[in-house]
Amino acid sequence: MHVAILNPRSLSSVDEMRFLAGFDIIPYVITELRLLYCLEKYYGIKRDLRYISVFGGEDAQEEKKPEDAVKQILKGKEQVGVVRVKEEVIGILLNETKLVVSRAAVFLVKGSAVSGWKSRGVDIDQFDMSADGQSVFSEVLSRKTYYRGPLLRIPGNALFIERLNGTPQDCCLMPVTIRDKIIGLLYVDNGNTSVLDAGLGYINSLVTMAAVSFEIVILRKKLFDL
């Protein structure tokens, strides 16, 4: 569990949260103003008036974000809606994803085989592995849902860790699904020492649009092959 606290070096606080939550805790430092703002926004805990006036500029900035996200999604829809080959879908997916993360990679899935397709910021050329063992890939494929968290240093992740030149403390692997079948995986992170931010919501929308676009490309090909 990723937790923002005023003093991430407080071992007693981290241990208490670990006991209460039942998860390992990854602490991050946060300013008092930001903490109070987030407590009000997400949990309804009202701030003292003196903090509102100081933090007002950021309030306004936060309010604009949903509108910006809608514009981004509309842009993504316009791009994937006119593609005719799978490579175009992947190119758009990676280019848009790279606007909000440092590294992104798309993997093809055939049965339990995972192979690198295209990427930005990381080399996955000739990357091939089996997802039969325990790995971040097998977890997503078996659960059919995304993974978010640190890339664990386990044998099944060793080949991928080698490509990343280390173990990211925060990463995300999302399945690209067509009719309940996972055909690909999108991996994103902000490097080995940084965490992911709010851009994941937009990336998730892009993955969904890419899946629909893939299906359209496949159906179009079947139509012209008749």
C-alpha positions as a printed Julia matrix, in Angstrom:
226×3 Matrix{Float64}:
   0.0     0.0     0.0
   1.39    3.41   -1.01
   0.83    6.0     1.75
   1.65    9.71    1.82
   2.63   10.94    5.32
   4.37   13.97    6.78
   7.29   11.94    8.12
   7.94    8.77    6.07
  10.93    7.95    8.31
   8.66    7.38   11.3
   8.96    3.61   11.68
   6.33    3.48   14.42
   3.74    5.14   12.15
   4.57    2.83    9.27
   4.38   -0.24   11.51
   1.01    0.86   12.9
  -0.42    1.35    9.41
   0.96   -2.04    8.33
  -0.79   -3.66   11.29
  -4.11   -1.9    10.67
  -4.18   -2.37    6.88
  -2.62   -5.81    6.66
  -0.39   -4.7     3.77
   3.25   -3.79    3.38
   3.5     0.02    3.46
   5.51    2.11    1.0
   5.67    5.61    2.58
   6.08    8.88    0.67
   6.65   12.37    2.0
   3.93   14.98    1.51
   3.69   18.61    2.58
   1.2    19.58    5.27
  -0.74   21.81    2.85
  -1.04   19.06    0.27
  -2.03   16.52    2.93
  -4.81   18.73    4.29
  -6.04   19.46    0.78
  -6.21   15.75   -0.1
  -7.95   14.88    3.17
 -10.68   17.39    2.35
 -11.0    16.44   -1.33
 -11.07   12.67   -0.93
 -12.33   12.14    2.63
 -14.42   15.23    3.38
 -12.23   16.37    6.3
 -12.53   20.16    6.18
  -9.44   22.35    6.24
  -8.9    25.36    8.45
  -9.72   28.58    6.57
  -6.12   29.77    6.69
  -5.06   26.83    4.53
  -7.76   27.39    1.91
  -6.57   30.89    1.03
  -2.96   29.75    0.73
  -3.85   26.71   -1.31
  -6.54   28.33   -3.45
  -4.47   28.45   -6.61
  -4.05   24.71   -6.63
  -7.76   24.21   -5.95
  -8.49   25.99   -9.2
  -5.89   23.94  -11.01
  -7.37   20.69   -9.73
 -10.85   21.69  -10.87
  -9.65   22.03  -14.46
  -8.18   18.56  -14.63
 -11.42   16.64  -15.45
 -12.03   18.91  -18.45
  -8.47   18.37  -19.66
  -8.91   14.61  -19.27
 -12.07   14.68  -21.39
 -10.21   16.53  -24.14
  -7.42   13.96  -24.01
  -9.86   11.06  -24.29
 -11.66   12.67  -27.23
  -8.32   13.13  -28.94
  -7.51    9.46  -28.39
 -10.9     8.38  -29.78
 -10.37   10.45  -32.93
  -7.0     8.81  -33.53
  -7.88    5.15  -32.9
 -11.21    5.48  -34.69
  -9.62    5.74  -38.15
  -6.82    3.15  -37.98
  -6.74    0.22  -40.4
  -3.84   -1.92  -39.14
  -2.82   -3.15  -35.68
   0.56   -1.4   -35.83
  -1.2     1.98  -36.05
  -3.22    1.19  -32.92
  -0.06    0.3   -30.99
   1.74    3.41  -32.22
  -1.07    5.69  -31.05
  -1.39    3.84  -27.73
   2.33    4.2   -26.99
   2.61    7.8   -28.18
  -0.32    8.95  -26.06
   0.81    6.89  -23.06
   4.32    8.34  -23.27
   2.82   11.81  -22.66
   2.1    10.87  -19.03
   4.73    8.21  -18.19
   8.46    7.75  -18.77
   8.42    4.2   -20.11
   5.78    2.15  -21.9
   5.8    -1.22  -23.64
   3.25   -3.42  -25.39
   3.55   -7.22  -25.22
   1.76   -9.8   -27.37
   0.09  -12.73  -25.61
  -0.35  -16.12  -27.28
  -1.41  -18.76  -24.82
   1.13  -18.55  -22.0
   3.8   -16.98  -24.23
   4.58  -13.28  -23.79
   6.67  -11.45  -26.38
   7.74   -7.85  -26.77
   6.07   -5.91  -29.58
   6.73   -2.17  -29.43
   7.91    0.21  -26.72
   8.95    3.72  -25.75
  11.79    4.35  -23.31
  12.7     0.68  -22.81
  14.11   -1.99  -25.13
  11.92   -5.09  -25.47
  13.19   -6.3   -28.85
  13.39  -10.1   -28.97
  11.87  -10.3   -25.49
  10.2   -13.69  -25.1
   9.17  -15.56  -21.97
   6.64  -18.02  -20.64
   4.04  -16.85  -18.14
   3.64  -20.34  -16.68
   5.75  -19.5   -13.62
   5.14  -16.8   -11.02
   5.71  -13.33  -12.49
   3.99   -9.99  -12.93
   2.79  -11.25  -16.33
   1.31  -14.48  -14.97
  -0.51  -12.56  -12.23
  -2.29  -10.31  -14.74
  -3.06  -13.18  -17.11
  -4.47  -15.43  -14.39
  -6.52  -12.75  -12.64
  -7.49  -10.96  -15.89
  -7.03   -7.59  -14.24
  -4.29   -4.99  -13.96
  -1.32   -5.06  -11.59
  -0.18   -1.89   -9.8
   2.75   -1.81   -7.41
   6.48   -2.51   -7.17
   8.08   -4.96   -9.58
   9.07   -7.75   -7.23
  12.54   -9.25   -7.44
  11.51  -12.86   -8.02
  12.9   -15.4   -10.55
   9.91  -15.03  -12.88
  10.54  -11.29  -13.25
  14.32  -11.59  -13.7
  14.33  -11.33  -17.5
  12.11   -8.25  -17.46
  14.06   -6.63  -14.62
  17.19   -7.03  -16.74
  15.54   -5.07  -19.56
  14.46   -2.34  -17.13
  17.94   -2.14  -15.56
  16.42   -2.44  -12.11
  13.21   -2.91  -10.14
  10.69   -0.03  -10.36
   9.12    0.82   -7.01
   5.84    1.56   -8.8
   4.63    0.16  -12.13
   1.42   -0.91  -13.83
   0.62   -3.77  -16.21
  -2.77   -3.61  -17.95
  -4.42   -6.33  -20.08
  -5.72   -5.54  -23.56
  -8.82   -7.72  -23.8
 -11.09   -8.68  -26.71
 -14.21  -10.71  -25.85
 -12.77  -11.85  -22.54
  -9.5   -12.95  -24.18
  -6.25  -11.16  -23.33
  -4.38  -10.47  -26.57
  -1.8    -8.05  -25.22
  -0.39   -6.27  -22.2
   0.57   -2.63  -21.68
   3.36   -1.95  -19.18
   4.06    1.57  -17.84
   6.29    3.14  -15.21
   8.1     6.39  -14.45
  11.52    4.83  -14.09
  12.98    2.74  -11.3
  12.93    5.45   -8.63
   9.69    7.37   -9.3
   6.01    6.6    -8.76
   3.13    6.79  -11.22
   0.69    9.69  -11.03
  -2.92   10.46  -11.95
  -2.3     9.77  -15.66
  -3.24    6.11  -15.16
  -6.94    6.89  -15.59
  -6.27    8.25  -19.07
  -4.03    5.28  -19.93
  -6.76    2.85  -18.86
  -9.18    4.61  -21.22
  -6.61    4.35  -24.01
  -6.25    0.6   -23.41
 -10.02    0.15  -23.66
 -10.15    2.17  -26.88
  -7.23    0.22  -28.3
  -9.02   -3.08  -27.61
 -12.13   -1.87  -29.46
  -9.98   -0.62  -32.32
  -8.18   -3.97  -32.54
 -11.51   -5.73  -32.87
 -12.63   -3.34  -35.61
  -9.4    -3.97  -37.53
  -9.92   -7.74  -37.24
 -13.57   -7.54  -38.38
 -12.62   -5.25  -41.28
 -10.04   -7.78  -42.45
 -12.58  -10.62  -42.23
 -15.06   -8.54  -44.21
 -12.65   -7.95  -47.09
 -11.52  -11.58  -47.06
 -15.06  -12.81  -47.8
